[in-house]
Amino acid sequence: MQEVVLCLLAFLVGLPALDANDPEDKNSPFYYDWHSLQVGGVICAGILCAMGIIVLLSGKCKCKFG
């Protein structure tokens, strides 16, 4: 009985995800431009990575290992 209830609850929890799709209306407040978000994230990650490498190679970081 417990397995049936757990399966039913798992189905009910996942049910809204089946109905959630990208709205066709570009003026909707829940419309996201995923491509621009990904490109912005990659650019931000690249800049932060480059800054980290520059800080480590500049000699200003007095990190002691061991």
Backbone torsions as a table, in degrees:
resi	resn	phi	psi	omega
1	MET	NA	-39.0	-178.1
2	GLN	-65.7	-36.3	178.8
3	GLU	-65.3	-37.7	179.7
4	VAL	-65.9	-42.6	179.8
5	VAL	-65.3	-42.0	178.9
6	LEU	-64.2	-40.3	177.3
7	CYS	-64.8	-41.3	178.9
8	LEU	-64.5	-42.8	178.4
9	LEU	-65.6	-40.1	178.0
10	ALA	-63.7	-37.7	178.0
11	PHE	-66.7	-42.3	-179.3
12	LEU	-68.8	-32.5	178.1
13	VAL	-69.6	-38.4	-178.1
14	GLY	-82.7	-10.4	-176.6
15	LEU	-61.2	-43.0	178.2
16	PRO	-63.7	-28.3	179.5
17	ALA	-67.9	-28.4	178.4
18	LEU	-70.6	-32.5	-178.2
19	ASP	-85.0	-18.4	-177.1
20	ALA	-78.9	113.4	174.8
21	ASN	-137.0	169.1	-179.2
22	ASP	-67.9	126.8	178.0
23	PRO	-69.3	146.3	179.7
24	GLU	-77.6	-22.0	-177.8
25	ASP	-78.9	112.9	-178.4
26	LYS	-71.5	-16.7	179.0
27	ASN	-88.5	-0.6	179.6
28	SER	-67.8	140.9	179.2
29	PRO	-69.4	-12.5	-179.8
30	PHE	-104.8	17.3	176.1
31	TYR	-90.6	126.1	-178.5
32	TYR	-117.5	135.8	174.9
33	ASP	-89.9	91.7	-172.4
34	TRP	-66.5	-33.9	-179.2
35	HIS	-63.8	-46.5	178.9
36	SER	-65.3	-35.6	177.8
37	LEU	-65.1	-41.2	178.8
38	GLN	-67.4	-44.0	179.9
39	VAL	-63.4	-43.3	177.5
40	GLY	-62.3	-39.0	178.2
41	GLY	-66.3	-40.2	178.5
42	VAL	-67.0	-40.2	178.1
43	ILE	-64.2	-44.7	179.0
44	CYS	-62.3	-43.0	179.1
45	ALA	-64.8	-39.5	178.7
46	GLY	-64.7	-41.9	179.5
47	ILE	-65.7	-43.9	179.3
48	LEU	-64.9	-38.6	178.2
49	CYS	-64.5	-45.8	179.4
50	ALA	-62.4	-41.3	178.5
51	MET	-63.9	-39.3	178.1
52	GLY	-63.9	-42.5	178.4
53	ILE	-65.7	-40.4	178.5
54	ILE	-62.7	-42.9	179.7
55	VAL	-64.7	-41.3	-179.8
56	LEU	-67.9	-37.2	-177.7
57	LEU	-84.2	-10.1	-176.6
58	SER	-76.3	-18.2	-179.8
59	GLY	87.0	-1.4	179.2
60	LYS	-79.5	-19.6	-178.6
61	CYS	-87.8	115.8	-178.4
62	LYS	-96.9	67.7	-179.0
63	CYS	-87.0	131.5	178.7
64	LYS	-112.3	127.8	178.3
65	PHE	-107.8	135.3	175.6
66	GLY	94.2	NA	NA
